[in-house]
Amino acid sequence: MKPGDIDLSDPDVFSDGFPHQYFAMLRNEDPVSWNESRFVAERHEVPQRGFWSVTRHADLIYVSRHPELFSSAMGGVQMHDVAESTLESVRSMLLSMDPPDHMEYRRLVNRGFTPKMVRQLEPRIRAAATEVIDRVIDRREVEFVGGVAMHLPMLLICELMGVPAEDQQMIFDWSNRMVALDDPDYQDHSTSREELAARVWLYSSKLAARKRAEPDDTLMSRYANGEVDGEATTEIQLNNFFVLLAIAGNETTRNATSHTVCLMDTHREQWDLLLSDIDGYLPGAIDEVLRFEPPVYHFRRTATEDTELGGVTVRRGEKVVMWYPSANRDDAVWDNPDEFDITRDSSAHLTFGIGEHFCLGANLARMQLDCILKEVAHRLPDIHLTGPMSRIRSNLVAGIKSMPVAW
Ligand code: HEM
């Protein structure tokens, strides 16, 4: 195997999970390596260009911390190229903004995510986690994603956004469809992608209108009633904020929850260790799961000028793709990085990104994981997988569709 042998734009390369062996080779031999894009999908609006893969921890930090060289806005943060007309809309999403605009918009909502705010939510999250397990405990077996992992993230993000309870399942289905673009199981519906986008737009517009008429403490209300440079946030910005939160809030934490149970199943000695002192080991275990199995595989930047990176020259306009799971296995940072060890210090992982766009929901995600995993550990200590998990077809997220478990 040599660099270039595998096309990382192809989602099928990730069908058994992240190809760690290939990335270990890239980190050693070609840490910023060129990848021709050969994967073609019907959803692609324009021909796809090749990209640079950033695989080492230090280089990923460098790219994330230099938005003036590596832009989120120029080409968006997704690997695939889109038409210029689509980019105009993409750029109105917080995730795809550059300084100085980015910080101005982030300021509208970051108070909703501070550690203090998350601590205030803690009793609510703990109670909800208890209810999730109450609902399944007597069944003794369940499909874990649908029965356990999905509920807390969905409930929380909908409450924070101000989405009424009766609409939560619909938001969940939409977010699945929007993130699993290459998975036919999520795309083969009676509605086209355009129809879906229109429905989401209509829904978020109505929600924003309600929040403007009756402001409250929810994130949608803060964004809808916020101003940047004296200008109110626009419809398109609000819609994109809604989409970002629906996806970021739902998909990531759900998959981290499922991955924890899966990893503990294959590393029983680590699970037993955790059970021996749940309060003591859980915070470290959560960070180690996040290091070992990041729910997000990559985000992209675009070079704003010719620049050196990890020994290569990246030309203006070229795509740079940062692979988080690879950075998290860099042996320059961790000894035996392929070993899953809940006692190690994993805190340098880059699973939540770093720099300008560092995940706004990181505190909230950690709190949710703490609550649900504590419930699982205390009340379902002998939980185990009873069959194989099924993965989402994607090179963007480490998504788990289903995972049968029993206890
Ligand atoms: C384990 C769970 C999560 C993971 C692994 C994760 C991962 C990430 C990453 C890697 C970024 C950085 C993107 C970049 O640099 O381009 C990010 C940004 C973001 N995340 Fe998360 N996320 C998680 C949970 C959440 C939750 C629960 C929420 C919302 C409640 C959230 C909201 C956001 C938002 C709004 C941004 C954009 C921040 C900005 O552009 O300034 N995330 N996330």
Boltz pocket constraint, residues with backbone or C-beta under 6 A from the ligand:
constraints:
  - pocket:
      binder: B
      contacts: [[A, 64], [A, 72], [A, 77], [A, 94], [A, 95], [A, 96], [A, 106], [A, 157], [A, 244], [A, 245], [A, 248], [A, 249], [A, 250], [A, 252], [A, 253], [A, 256], [A, 294], [A, 295], [A, 296], [A, 299], [A, 300], [A, 350], [A, 351], [A, 352], [A, 353], [A, 354], [A, 356], [A, 357], [A, 358], [A, 359], [A, 360], [A, 361], [A, 362], [A, 364], [A, 365]]
      max_distance: 6.0
